[in-house]
Amino acid sequence: MFASSPRLRTPHGRIEILLVIPGSLAAVVLGVILGLMTGAPILGFLHDGDRNWLLAANLIIVSLIAIPGLVFIPQRRRLEAALNIALAEGRMTSSLLAVLRERSGILWHLYEEAAVLVIVLLMALKPF
């Protein structure tokens, strides 16, 4: 089920590493390039623009960039350590249960989902 490597190898992890992270970075980079090419006011009123929805979307994207390093990577390390102990003992351990029940990861994933929804709404509606 798991590779013999000390690092946890799951289908979710592979999809994240091969598709989600590069795809997200490519979308941001291409979006900035396209914005610069079309003269879009990426920085809104800070760049003498009369529309600020793009600035709001960019600020949300910047907040999303910090989450993996501050939340998900440390959580994954705790999960891997607890999972390796549980696999070595051949049973579910209290440390593994504690990591699986951490609410911060769930709440940050909900924030990510809500942020993406808000960005899509900003792009579609261009409210301000």
Disulfide bonds with the S-S distance in Angstrom:
none
